[in-house]
Amino acid sequence: MRPVVRKWGYLCAVTMSVAVCPLTLMAQSSLPTKAASTPPSAASAPASSSTAVLPDIPFAAANAAAPSAPSTADAWGGERTGNEATLSDRVVSYRIDAELDAAKHAVTGKERMTWRNRSDRPVSRVYFHLYLNGFQNEGSTWFTERKVLTAHGRSRGAAALKKGEWGWIDLQQVKQGDAALKWTFVQPDGGPATDQTVVRIDLAEPVAAGATLTLDIDFLSQLPRVVERTGWFGDFNLVGQWFPKIGVLELAGERGATAPRWNVHEFHFNSEFYADFGLYDVSLTVPSDYTVGAVGQLQEQPQVANGKTTYHFVQGDVHDFAWVAAKGYQTLDGSWQGPGSPKVALKVLYPPEYVGSAQPQLKASIDSLDYFSKTLGAYPYRTLTVVVPPYNASEAGGMEYPTFYTTEGYTKVEPGTLDQFGSDFVTIHEFGHGYFYGILASNEFEEPMLDEGLNEYWDQRMLRERGQNIDLTTPMLRRLGFSPSFPGFAMERMASGLKQPADPLGENAWDRFSSSSYGTVYSRTATAMHDLEERLGKEVTERAFHEYYKRWHFRHPSAADLRTTLIDVSGNAKAVNEIFGQYVYGTARIDDRVASIDTVEVLPQIGSVLKDGKRTEFNSSELDKQIDKQREDWAKAHPKAKPGSGPFPWTSTVTVSRDGAQVPQLLRVKFADGSSEDVKWNDDRRWARFVFTKPAKVISAALDPEQKVYLDSNKLNDSLTTKADGTASRRWSADVASLLQTFYALVGSL
């Protein structure tokens, strides 16, 4: 998902992120876990009194973030070779029968969940996410955090809910066999006691090590009006995070765990999701005049009865299920097949007002299938469904689920405009989540950089490979001849907050200085990976990410697992560890500059000189005459010589200074005679001097002349000349001015 202000979302991510103020987060590791008793109306019969209560398995820490220790080789059942019966080690399965009340935007559901206890001990309590309860009132963790974030700036998810627009999940009954179970709301991250996004269910009988648990759950899900990621608007219903979903029981050696722990965080304002792989078998009943799309494959012809239609979808080896039901929607179909992948049936669902989006988003999806399957690994599923939200429901756009994602709508997508870039980028980005969030299944609560950040990086690689820049213009401005273009990675750099990073990239989603600091997870990760690629090489980097996919698909890797893979493939531990130490686990800043250029002409000196056994003494007047004569003779012999060259050599001293972390730099010096020389500065000195004795003096010096170090927070001081030259500042100022001019033109056209 892209947490940006729409419509020109990518541009606004850069221009508006600075307006979001610091966030004081609510969930701190020092706070105790609180529990709220089940309301009387929801309470069920108590568990058998003969059942002993086993010691609790602890929660993952409330401040959990990217681990530094890699996972063990057998984590999540070990590397998937392709010879297993299923793509993933299926831990859970859901059989759900659901019906949409279109008038009320409510879903009634019956869920049979089967879960396997992978641990070495019995489990007497299980924990479920009830994500929709984040939207039931302003006492939730989600709303509590949002109040701080939106009080001083703009952020996605800022819509105000009114009476009749709130959303929730009501548990109506939970049974283990014939036993009705009790449940209690808990706050694993120390959030407000009024938060009910995590529920503990006490079992009638413990689940033995290696055994399976089956629960039958009746629930009612009330969708909110679209506020973020899910909800309704008019006759459009995006049904996401809509069913009770069990948390993840992580084992020792998995993502930094040293013993079994429940990874089941509250629904935070900036966080997304994390769940076990499994099988989803879902039947959806909706009014017959609604169009339906969902995760997975439609199993048979929909069944029609009494004005309602039931659709049956099944998908294995995914960790979530979402769907859409919308009145008046149209569809555009396509197909794709690549090496190692099954034939994929594509479907774009769109409202009539955005018919202009359908074909461009189908093409962008097919192009994404080509690129990601070639550079990372085969796409393993048989379907891909793309949903365009209707006008005034843009908050439902830019959201991802396995084999299913939402994008942005445009009435017309004209080539060479910002609308085309916006349409392509959001579609590519949401598709890319199918790999980093979907197949690799990173923990988006604790390590958002592994999904949002790496995905952003791979998206920009794809756009770079096909030569697509950001065209900062509208159709009207383009016809007037105004069509500046900006490289994607340069835009990421501008949005990265490099001058003063507040949080490490490896920090979790909610423990952030501000919402804008969280937003830099996208751009700063993309920029850091861009610079790492420059150090390792494009081909080596691609091999490393291909290996990362091979080792960790369907296995929930950590940042430490990514680091290990990059080192193993590249053999360059120094470069990888520098980037991870400085940016993933730290908040380093880079600002290298050319501090000074000092030039001295090497002239004959007054005094006594011994030459060929004879001693000669020169005074200043004699020496001046000799120097003048040599200059005259040389000028006659070199009538076209450039200033700064002559009969005498020059000693030039270039001083460079480092204000921040170490980074390998290339220093390029240019001389008055048109020649140049490159010198590498790759050590830990805070400053260095480079001395050149040449026939001509140094006239300019530049660090990173090929513009490879995007992490440098100030590129304007990377170069210096011996006389005033505003080329560098004019270049960067022109880029910024072009960006702002286009932005204001776009705002004026609204």
C-alpha positions in Angstrom: 0.0 0.0 0.0 1.1 3.6 -0.7 0.3 5.9 2.2 0.1 9.1 0.1 -2.4 11.8 -0.6 -4.2 11.2 -3.9 -4.9 12.1 -6.8 -1.3 12.5 -8.1 -0.3 10.3 -5.2 3.3 9.7 -6.0 4.1 13.4 -6.5 2.2 14.4 -3.3 4.2 11.8 -1.3 7.2 14.0 -2.0 5.7 17.4 -1.8 3.5 16.9 1.3 5.3 14.5 3.5 7.1 17.3 5.2 3.8 18.6 6.5 3.2 15.7 8.8 4.3 16.3 12.4 6.1 14.1 15.0 4.1 11.3 16.4 4.1 10.2 20.0 3.1 6.6 19.8 0.9 4.9 22.3 2.3 1.4 22.3 5.5 1.3 24.4 7.2 -1.9 25.5 7.2 -0.7 29.1 3.4 -0.7 29.3 1.7 -3.7 30.7 -0.7 -5.8 28.6 -4.3 -5.0 29.4 -7.3 -7.1 29.1 -11.0 -6.3 28.7 -13.6 -8.8 29.8 -15.9 -10.2 27.3 -19.2 -8.2 27.2 -22.1 -10.2 28.7 -23.8 -10.4 25.4 -20.8 -12.0 23.8 -19.8 -14.3 26.7 -20.2 -18.0 26.2 -20.1 -21.0 28.5 -17.0 -21.4 30.6 -14.3 -23.9 29.7 -14.3 -27.2 31.5 -13.1 -26.7 35.1 -11.1 -30.0 34.8 -8.8 -28.4 32.2 -5.7 -27.1 33.7 -4.5 -23.7 32.5 -1.1 -24.1 30.9 1.6 -21.4 31.1 1.0 -18.6 28.7 3.1 -18.4 25.5 4.3 -14.8 25.5 3.6 -12.1 22.9 6.3 -10.7 20.6 7.6 -7.6 22.2 5.5 -4.4 21.8 8.6 -2.7 20.3 9.7 -5.6 18.2 11.5 -4.6 15.0 13.9 -6.0 12.4 16.0 -8.7 14.0 19.8 -8.7 13.5 20.2 -12.5 13.8 19.3 -14.6 10.8 16.7 -17.3 10.9 17.8 -20.9 11.2 17.9 -23.1 8.1 14.9 -25.1 9.2 12.7 -22.0 10.0 9.2 -22.4 8.7 9.9 -26.0 7.7 13.0 -25.2 5.6 13.5 -24.0 2.1 10.8 -24.9 -0.3 12.3 -27.0 -3.1 9.2 -27.3 -5.3 8.9 -31.1 -4.7 6.5 -30.7 -1.7 2.8 -31.5 -2.1 1.9 -27.8 -1.6 3.7 -24.5 -2.4 3.8 -23.5 1.3 3.8 -25.3 4.6 0.1 -24.8 5.2 -0.4 -24.0 8.9 -4.1 -22.9 8.7 -7.2 -23.3 6.6 -10.4 -21.3 6.5 -13.8 -22.5 5.2 -16.0 -19.5 5.2 -19.6 -19.0 4.1 -20.5 -15.3 3.9 -23.4 -13.2 2.7 -23.4 -9.5 2.0 -26.3 -7.4 3.1 -25.8 -4.7 0.4 -28.1 -2.2 2.0 -26.3 -2.4 5.3 -22.8 -3.1 4.0 -22.7 -5.9 6.5 -21.4 -9.5 6.1 -22.7 -12.4 8.1 -20.2 -15.3 8.2 -19.7 -18.8 9.4 -16.0 -19.8 9.6 -14.4 -23.1 10.2 -10.8 -22.6 11.0 -8.3 -25.4 11.3 -4.9 -24.5 12.8 -1.8 -26.7 13.3 0.3 -26.2 16.5 3.8 -26.2 15.1 5.4 -25.8 18.6 6.8 -28.4 21.0 4.2 -27.6 23.7 0.5 -27.7 24.2 -1.5 -24.5 23.6 -4.5 -23.6 25.8 -5.2 -20.1 24.4 -5.2 -18.8 20.8 -5.2 -15.2 19.6 -7.2 -13.7 16.7 -7.1 -10.4 14.9 -10.4 -8.6 14.6 -9.0 -5.8 12.3 -12.4 -4.1 11.6 -12.7 -3.3 15.2 -10.1 -0.6 14.6 -12.9 1.3 12.9 -15.6 0.8 15.5 -14.9 3.9 17.6 -12.3 6.5 18.3 -11.0 4.5 21.3 -9.1 2.0 19.1 -5.4 2.0 18.8 -5.8 2.9 15.1 -7.9 6.1 15.9 -5.9 7.0 19.0 -2.7 7.1 17.0 -4.4 8.8 14.0 -5.4 11.7 16.2 -1.8 12.6 16.8 -0.7 12.0 13.2 -3.4 14.1 11.5 -3.4 16.9 14.0 -0.4 18.6 12.4 -0.3 17.4 8.8 -1.9 15.3 6.1 -1.9 11.6 6.0 -3.8 8.8 4.2 -6.7 7.4 6.2 -7.8 10.8 7.5 -11.5 10.6 6.5 -14.0 11.3 9.3 -16.6 8.7 10.1 -20.1 9.7 10.9 -23.1 8.0 12.4 -23.8 4.8 10.4 -20.3 4.7 8.9 -18.3 2.8 11.6 -17.1 -0.7 11.1 -16.5 -3.7 13.4 -16.5 -7.5 13.8 -18.9 -9.0 16.3 -18.0 -12.6 17.5 -21.4 -14.2 17.9 -20.2 -17.7 18.8 -17.0 -19.6 19.0 -17.1 -23.4 19.5 -14.4 -26.1 19.8 -16.4 -29.2 19.0 -19.5 -29.0 21.1 -17.9 -26.7 23.7 -18.8 -23.0 23.5 -15.7 -20.9 24.3 -15.1 -17.6 26.1 -13.0 -14.8 24.7 -11.3 -11.7 26.1 -10.0 -8.6 24.3 -6.3 -8.0 24.9 -3.8 -5.3 23.9 -0.4 -7.0 23.3 1.3 -3.7 22.5 0.0 -1.8 25.5 -2.5 0.2 23.6 -5.7 1.7 25.1 -8.0 -0.7 27.0 -10.7 0.3 24.5 -8.9 -1.3 21.6 -10.5 -4.6 20.6 -8.5 -5.6 17.5 -6.9 -8.6 19.2 -9.0 -11.2 21.0 -7.8 -14.1 23.2 -9.9 -17.3 23.0 -9.6 -19.8 25.8 -9.8 -23.4 24.6 -11.9 -26.1 26.2 -9.1 -28.6 25.5 -5.5 -27.7 24.8 -4.0 -28.4 21.4 -1.1 -30.8 21.8 2.2 -30.2 20.1 1.9 -31.1 16.4 -1.9 -31.5 16.7 -4.6 -29.4 15.0 -7.3 -27.2 16.4 -10.7 -26.7 14.7 -12.9 -23.8 15.7 -16.3 -22.9 14.4 -16.9 -19.2 14.5 -20.1 -17.3 13.7 -19.5 -13.6 13.1 -20.9 -10.4 11.8 -18.7 -7.9 10.0 -19.9 -4.4 9.5 -17.9 -2.6 6.9 -17.0 1.1 7.6 -17.4 3.7 5.0 -14.1 3.7 3.1 -11.6 5.2 5.4 -8.5 3.1 4.7 -7.8 -0.2 3.0 -11.4 -1.5 3.2 -15.0 -0.4 3.4 -18.0 0.8 1.3 -19.0 3.8 -0.8 -22.3 3.8 -2.5 -22.8 0.4 -4.1 -19.1 -0.4 -3.9 -17.9 -2.8 -1.1 -14.2 -3.6 -0.7 -14.2 -6.4 1.9 -10.8 -6.7 3.4 -9.6 -7.8 6.9 -13.2 -8.9 7.4 -13.0 -12.2 9.2 -11.5 -13.4 12.5 -7.9 -14.4 11.6 -5.6 -16.3 13.9 -2.2 -14.8 14.8 1.1 -16.3 14.0 2.9 -18.6 16.5 6.5 -18.1 15.8 9.1 -20.7 16.9 12.7 -20.4 18.0 15.0 -19.5 15.1 12.2 -17.8 13.1 12.6 -14.0 12.7 14.8 -13.6 15.8 12.5 -15.6 18.1 14.4 -17.6 20.8 11.3 -19.5 22.0 7.7 -19.8 20.9 5.8 -16.5 20.9 2.6 -15.1 19.6 3.1 -12.5 17.0 -0.3 -10.8 17.1 0.0 -7.0 17.2 -2.8 -4.6 17.6 -4.1 -2.8 14.4 -1.9 0.3 14.3 -2.5 3.4 12.2 0.7 2.8 10.1 0.8 -1.0 10.2 -0.5 -3.6 7.9 -0.6 -7.4 8.3 1.1 -10.7 8.9 -0.4 -14.2 8.9 0.4 -17.9 8.3 0.1 -19.5 4.9 -2.9 -21.8 4.4 -5.9 -22.7 2.3 -9.0 -20.5 1.8 -12.3 -22.0 0.7 -14.8 -19.2 0.6 -18.4 -19.0 -0.6 -19.8 -15.5 -1.1 -23.5 -14.7 -1.5 -24.4 -11.2 -2.9 -27.2 -9.6 -4.8 -27.3 -10.9 -8.3 -26.8 -7.4 -9.9 -23.4 -7.0 -8.2 -20.1 -7.8 -9.8 -17.7 -9.9 -7.7 -14.0 -10.4 -7.7 -11.9 -12.1 -5.0 -8.6 -13.8 -4.1 -8.2 -17.1 -5.8 -10.0 -19.1 -8.5 -13.8 -19.3 -9.1 -14.6 -23.0 -8.7 -17.8 -23.5 -10.7 -20.6 -21.6 -12.2 -22.1 -19.2 -9.7 -25.4 -20.4 -8.2 -28.4 -18.1 -8.6 -31.5 -18.2 -6.3 -34.0 -15.7 -5.1 -32.2 -12.7 -6.6 -28.9 -13.7 -5.0 -25.8 -15.3 -6.5 -23.3 -17.4 -4.6 -19.7 -17.5 -5.8 -17.2 -20.1 -4.6 -13.5 -19.2 -4.5 -10.6 -21.4 -3.5 -6.9 -20.5 -3.1 -4.1 -22.3 -1.4 -0.7 -21.1 -0.3 -1.8 -17.5 0.6 -2.2 -15.8 3.9 -5.2 -13.6 3.4 -8.5 -13.4 1.5 -10.3 -10.2 0.3 -13.1 -9.5 -2.2 -15.1 -6.9 -3.8 -18.8 -6.6 -4.6 -19.9 -3.6 -6.6 -23.0 -2.7 -8.6 -22.6 -1.5 -12.1 -19.0 -2.6 -12.5 -17.5 -3.8 -15.8 -14.7 -6.2 -16.5 -11.8 -6.5 -18.8 -10.1 -9.9 -19.2 -6.6 -10.9 -20.2 -4.1 -13.7 -19.8 -0.4 -14.3 -19.4 2.1 -17.1 -19.1 5.8 -17.1 -18.5 8.6 -19.7 -17.9 7.9 -21.7 -14.7 4.5 -20.1 -14.2 1.0 -21.4 -14.8 -1.2 -19.7 -17.3 -2.6 -16.7 -15.4 -6.1 -15.3 -16.0 -6.2 -11.6 -15.4 -9.3 -9.6 -14.7 -9.7 -5.8 -14.3 -12.9 -4.7 -12.5 -13.8 -1.0 -13.0 -16.6 1.5 -12.7 -17.9 3.1 -16.0 -16.4 6.5 -15.1 -12.9 5.0 -15.2 -13.1 2.9 -18.4 -9.9 4.8 -19.4 -8.0 3.0 -16.7 -8.9 -0.5 -17.7 -6.6 -1.2 -20.6 -3.5 0.7 -19.2 -3.8 -1.3 -15.9 -4.2 -4.6 -17.7 -1.0 -3.8 -19.7 0.9 -2.6 -16.6 -0.2 -5.9 -14.8 1.0 -8.0 -17.6 4.3 -6.1 -17.9 4.7 -6.6 -14.1 4.2 -10.3 -14.4 6.9 -10.4 -17.0 9.5 -8.4 -15.0 9.0 -9.8 -11.5 8.9 -13.4 -12.7 12.1 -12.8 -14.7 14.0 -11.0 -12.0 12.7 -12.6 -8.8 11.0 -15.9 -9.5 8.0 -17.5 -11.1 4.5 -16.2 -10.3 2.9 -19.3 -8.8 -0.8 -18.6 -8.9 -3.4 -18.9 -11.7 -5.3 -15.7 -11.2 -4.7 -11.9 -10.8 -7.6 -9.6 -10.1 -7.3 -5.8 -10.3 -10.0 -3.5 -8.9 -10.4 0.2 -9.7 -12.4 2.0 -6.9 -15.1 4.4 -7.9 -14.9 8.2 -7.8 -14.8 9.5 -4.2 -13.5 6.1 -2.9 -9.8 6.6 -3.5 -9.0 5.5 0.0 -9.9 2.0 -1.2 -7.2 2.3 -3.9 -3.6 1.2 -3.6 -4.2 -1.8 -1.5 -2.8 -5.3 -1.9 -3.9 -8.9 -1.1 -2.6 -12.2 -2.6 -3.7 -12.4 -6.3 -5.9 -9.4 -5.8 -5.2 -5.6 -5.5 -6.8 -2.2 -6.0 -5.4 0.7 -7.9 -6.3 4.3 -8.9 -8.9 5.4 -11.4 -8.4 7.8 -14.3 -11.0 8.9 -16.9 -8.2 9.0 -19.5 -4.6 8.0 -19.3 -2.6 10.0 -21.9 1.0 8.8 -22.7 3.8 11.1 -21.5 1.8 12.6 -18.6 1.8 12.4 -14.9 -1.5 10.5 -15.1 0.2 7.8 -17.1 3.0 7.5 -14.6 0.5 7.5 -11.7 -1.6 4.8 -13.3 1.4 2.6 -14.1 3.3 3.1 -10.9 0.4 2.4 -8.5 -0.5 -0.7 -10.6 3.1 -2.0 -10.7 3.6 -1.2 -7.0 0.4 -3.1 -5.9 1.3 -6.0 -8.1 4.8 -6.0 -6.6 3.3 -6.5 -3.2 2.2 -9.9 -4.5 5.8 -10.9 -4.2 7.2 -9.1 -1.2 4.0 -9.1 1.0 2.4 -12.1 -0.7 4.8 -14.8 -1.6 7.7 -13.8 0.6 5.2 -12.8 3.3 7.3 -10.4 5.4 6.0 -9.3 8.7 4.6 -5.9 7.8 4.0 -5.0 11.4 7.6 -5.3 12.5 9.6 -4.9 9.2 7.7 -2.8 6.7 10.9 -2.1 4.8 10.9 -5.7 3.6 7.6 -5.1 1.8 7.0 -1.5 1.2 10.6 -0.5 0.8 12.0 -3.4 -1.2 8.9 -3.3 -3.4 9.4 0.4 -4.1 13.0 -0.4 -5.1 12.0 -3.2 -7.4 9.3 -1.1 -9.0 11.7 1.7 -9.8 14.2 -0.9 -11.3 11.4 -2.1 -13.6 10.6 1.5 -14.7 14.2 2.3 -15.1 14.7 -0.8 -17.3 11.9 0.2 -19.6 13.1 3.8 -19.7 10.0 5.3 -18.0 10.6 8.5 -16.1 8.2 10.6 -14.2 6.6 13.0 -16.7 5.8 16.1 -14.7 3.0 17.4 -16.9 -0.6 17.3 -17.8 -2.1 16.7 -21.2 -2.8 20.5 -21.6 0.7 21.5 -20.5 2.2 18.9 -22.7 0.4 20.3 -25.7 1.9 23.7 -24.8 5.4 22.2 -24.9 5.9 21.9 -21.1 6.9 18.4 -20.4 9.8 18.0 -17.9 10.8 14.5 -17.0 12.4 13.2 -13.8 14.1 9.9 -13.1 12.2 7.7 -10.6 15.2 7.1 -8.3 15.9 10.8 -8.2 12.4 11.4 -6.9 12.8 8.7 -4.3 15.9 10.4 -3.1 14.1 13.7 -2.7 11.4 12.0 -0.6 13.8 10.1 1.6 14.4 12.6 4.4 18.2 12.0 4.2 19.2 15.2 6.0 18.0 14.0 9.4 16.6 10.5 9.4 14.4 10.0 12.5 14.1 6.2 12.6 16.0 3.2 11.3 14.5 1.6 8.2 14.3 -1.6 10.2 12.0 -0.1 12.9 8.5 -1.4 13.1 5.5 0.3 11.5 4.1 2.1 14.6 7.1 3.1 16.7 8.0 6.1 14.5 8.8 9.7 15.1 6.1 10.7 12.7 3.9 9.5 9.9 6.2 11.2 7.5 9.1 9.2 9.0 7.2 6.1 8.4 6.6 7.2 4.8 10.3 7.4 4.2 10.4 3.6 4.6 9.3 3.5 0.9 11.7 6.0 -0.5 14.7 5.7 1.8 14.8 1.9 1.4 14.6 2.3 -2.4 17.4 4.8 -2.2 19.6 2.7 0.0 19.1 -0.4 -2.2 19.9 1.8 -5.2 23.2 2.7 -3.7 23.9 -0.8 -2.6 23.3 -1.9 -6.2 25.8 0.6 -7.4 28.4 -0.9 -5.1 27.6 -4.6 -5.9 26.7 -4.2 -9.5 23.4 -4.6 -11.3 23.8 -8.2 -12.3 25.1 -9.3 -8.8 22.2 -7.5 -7.1 19.7 -9.2 -9.3 21.2 -12.6 -8.6 21.1 -11.9 -4.9 17.4 -11.0 -5.0 16.7 -14.0 -7.1 18.4 -16.2 -4.5 16.5 -14.3 -1.7 13.2 -15.3 -3.4 14.4 -18.9 -3.9 15.4 -19.4 -0.3 12.6 -17.5 1.4 9.5 -17.7 -0.7 6.6 -19.0 1.4 8.8 -18.6 4.6 8.5 -15.1 6.2 12.1 -13.9 6.0 13.6 -11.1 8.2 15.9 -8.2 7.4 18.8 -10.3 8.7 17.9 -13.1 6.2 18.0 -10.6 3.4 21.4 -9.3 4.6 22.8 -12.8 4.8 21.6 -13.6 1.3 23.1 -10.5 -0.2 26.5 -11.2 1.5 26.4 -14.9 0.4 25.8 -14.0 -3.3 27.9 -10.9 -3.6 30.8 -11.9 -1.4 31.0 -8.2 -0.4 30.2 -8.2 3.3 31.7 -4.8 3.8 29.3 -3.0 1.4 26.2 -4.9 2.6 27.0 -4.5 6.3 27.7 -0.8 5.8 24.3 -0.2 4.2 22.5 -2.3 6.8 24.4 -0.9 9.7 23.9 2.7 8.7 20.4 2.6 7.4 18.4 -0.6 8.3 19.6 -0.7 11.9 20.8 2.9 12.2 20.0 6.4 11.2 23.2 7.5 9.5 23.5 10.5 7.3 25.9 11.0 4.4 27.2 14.4 3.4 30.5 14.4 1.7 31.7 17.7 0.1 34.6 19.3 -1.7 35.9 21.8 0.9 38.6 23.6 -1.0 40.9 23.8 -4.0 44.3 25.4 -3.6 46.6 25.9 -6.6 50.2 27.1 -6.6 52.4 27.5 -9.7 55.7 25.8 -9.2 58.2 28.6 -10.1 61.9 28.8 -9.8 62.8 30.0 -6.3 65.3 32.8 -5.2 68.4 31.7 -3.5 71.4 29.4 -4.2 71.1 26.4 -6.4 73.8 23.7 -7.1 73.5 22.4 -10.6 76.1 20.4 -12.6 78.7 21.0 -9.9 78.2 24.8 -10.1 76.5 26.9 -7.6 74.3 29.7 -8.9 72.5 32.3 -6.9 69.3 34.0 -8.1 67.9 37.2 -6.8 64.3 38.2 -7.3 64.8 40.6 -10.2 66.9 38.1 -12.1 64.4 35.4 -11.5 61.5 37.6 -12.5 63.2 38.3 -15.8 63.8 34.6 -16.4 60.2 33.7 -15.6 58.8 36.4 -17.9 61.1 35.2 -20.7 60.0 31.6 -20.3 56.3 32.7 -20.3 56.7 34.8 -23.5 58.5 31.9 -25.3 55.9 29.4 -24.2 53.0 31.7 -25.2 54.4 32.1 -28.7 54.8 28.3 -29.0 51.3 27.7 -27.6 49.0 30.4 -29.0 45.8 28.5 -28.3 46.7 27.5 -24.7 44.0 27.7 -22.1 44.4 29.9 -19.0 45.9 27.9 -16.1 48.6 26.2 -18.2 52.1 27.4 -19.0 55.8 26.6 -18.9 55.7 25.9 -15.2 53.9 23.0 -13.5 51.2 23.5 -10.9 50.6 21.9 -7.6 46.9 21.7 -6.8 45.5 20.5 -3.4 41.9 19.3 -3.3 40.5 18.9 0.2 37.4 16.8 0.8 35.4 16.7 4.0 33.0 14.1 5.4 30.0 15.1 7.6 28.3 11.8 8.3 28.8 8.1 7.6 31.5 6.7 5.4 30.7 5.9 1.8 33.0 5.0 -1.1 33.4 8.1 -3.2 35.0 8.8 -6.6 36.7 12.2 -6.9 37.1 13.6 -10.4 39.4 16.6 -10.8 39.6 18.6 -14.0 42.7 20.6 -15.1 43.0 23.8 -17.1 44.4 22.0 -20.2 41.1 19.9 -20.5 42.5 16.7 -18.9 41.0 15.0 -15.9 41.9 12.5 -13.3 39.8 10.2 -11.1 40.8 9.3 -7.5 39.0 6.9 -5.1 38.2 8.0 -1.6 37.2 4.9 0.3 38.5 5.0 3.8 37.2 6.2 7.2 39.0 9.6 7.3 36.8 12.6 8.2 38.7 14.7 5.7 41.4 14.0 3.1 43.8 16.0 0.9 44.7 15.0 -2.6 47.7 16.7 -4.2 48.3 16.9 -8.0 51.4 18.2 -9.7 50.6 18.7 -13.3 51.4 21.0 -16.3 48.1 22.7 -15.6 46.2 23.7 -12.5 43.0 22.1 -11.2 40.0 24.2 -12.1 37.2 22.0 -10.6 36.7 18.9 -8.4 33.6 16.8 -8.0 32.6 13.9 -5.8 30.3 11.3 -7.3 30.5 12.8 -10.8 28.5 9.9 -12.2 25.6 10.5 -9.7 25.6 7.1 -8.1 25.5 8.0 -4.4 21.9 8.9 -3.9 22.1 8.7 -0.1 24.2 11.9 0.1 21.9 14.3 1.8 23.3 17.4 0.0 24.4 17.0 -3.6 24.9 20.8 -4.0 28.2 20.8 -2.1 29.7 17.8 -4.0 31.6 20.0 -6.5 33.7 23.1 -6.4 35.5 25.2 -9.0 38.3 27.7 -8.7 36.0 30.4 -10.2 32.3 30.9 -9.7 30.3 28.2 -11.6 26.6 27.7 -10.7 26.2 24.7 -13.0 25.5 22.2 -10.2 23.2 24.4 -8.2 21.4 25.5 -11.4 20.9 21.8 -12.3 19.4 20.8 -9.0 17.5 24.0 -8.5 16.0 23.6 -12.0 14.9 20.1 -11.1 13.2 21.3 -7.9 11.7 24.3 -9.7 10.3 22.1 -12.4 8.7 19.8 -9.8 7.1 22.6 -7.9 5.9 24.4 -11.1 4.2 21.3 -12.2 2.7 20.6 -8.8 1.2 24.1 -8.7 -0.1 23.8 -12.2 -1.8 20.6 -11.3 -3.3 22.1 -8.1 -4.6 25.0 -10.2 -6.3 22.6 -12.6 -8.3 20.9 -9.9 
